[in-house]
Structures are given as structure tokens and as C-alpha cells.
Amino acid sequence: MVRKIISIDESKCIGCGLCVTACKESAIGLVDGKARLLREDYCDGLGNCLPVCPTEAISFENVDSLACGCPSTHSKQIDREVSLEDEQIKSQLIKTHLNQWPVQIKLVPSNAPYFNNSNLLIAADCAAYAYGNFHEEYMKNKITIIGCPKLDEGEYSEKLTAILSQNDIKSVTVARMEVPCCSGIENAAKTALKNCEKMIPWQIVTISTDGRILEN
């Protein structure tokens, strides 16, 4: 059986993605910055993608298709290429660096064994959502505890003082948002550092609402 499908000239394709959006059958995708026909059996041959291509990289061709409607060998090869690309992307995803549970300041036991001889990260709830690489840059090799001074009842200085006093903490990093309410978690950490009567290296990291690290 002969049917009409599209053909894409990759030498002309600039990877704009307009054809991907125009294709109602999800037959086209971007692979390595070029448009490709991912599934010949999905292509309906109507050519919605042709008029949107700014470089005229798309044309029609006639091909033999299997009566069963299974993907062609060419389509299967593209599927394998896309699957390989997906695996490569997955392998590059940032892994979690959460090293203990629970994480809420109100819930962690102040004498938990994981605190001893640790680098402590005291973070605002929103910080990990605002800063995309938060796990890799700030949580890695640290014990992380979080809180929101605006939503949590009470304040944290007493609990943080107990954690710092009862354990051998090597360093303290406070990650807060730039919003005013986040000053509560910074002030509680500073009070705890003063009350524990220990010389512990510490730093404050301030994150903007659009995900930038601000100068302190």
C-alpha cells in the first residue's frame, strides 16, 4: 500500500520547532536540534506542517506502508535514537542530596546522630524551588533542615540552639529568600549561633524570587 507522508530535509532545517507544534498527530519531534519524522505511521499526510516551515525543508513523498499499520524500519530506528537521547538526558539529571529524614526544623530530634560532625544547612522552604541547582550546590554533603517563619508557629532559635549545643556541627549555612518574612530564619540561626557559645563557621545565602544568588 502506497501512502503520502512528509519528508524533512535536515540540511535546510533550522530547528525552530514550528512544524512540531503544527503537527496534530505528534508525528514530528526535535532530535539534536533538527526536526524529524518520528513515526511514519502517525503522519496523516495532510501537511499542516508544510506552510509553517520558514526554510521549505518539508515536502511530500510516497512510501509503502505495512497493512498492519506498524512503524517502518526507518521509524523504528528514529525511535531507538530518541530513546537513547532520553536515557542520556536521564543520566544527567541532578540526583537528590537529602541525607536524612525528617527535614522540618519543628520535627527533627535535636540529638539525632546524623547531626554530629555534620555541615548543617538551614533553609527556607521556598529556596529549593526558587534555585534550580539547590541540591547540588547547597545540600550536597550537608544535613538539611527547613522551615517557613511566616507559616510555622513560634520561632526556631530555641530548637536551633539545642541542635548546635548538643552536636559537633562543623559549619552552618543559612539559605533564605530575599522576601522580608525570611529574615525570621536568618535571625533565628544567628541567635542560635550566639547562644550555643561555640565558634562555628557560618554563612548566609540569599536567593531572589527569580532564582538568582544575591550578594550578601
Disulfide bonds with the S-S distance in Angstrom:
none
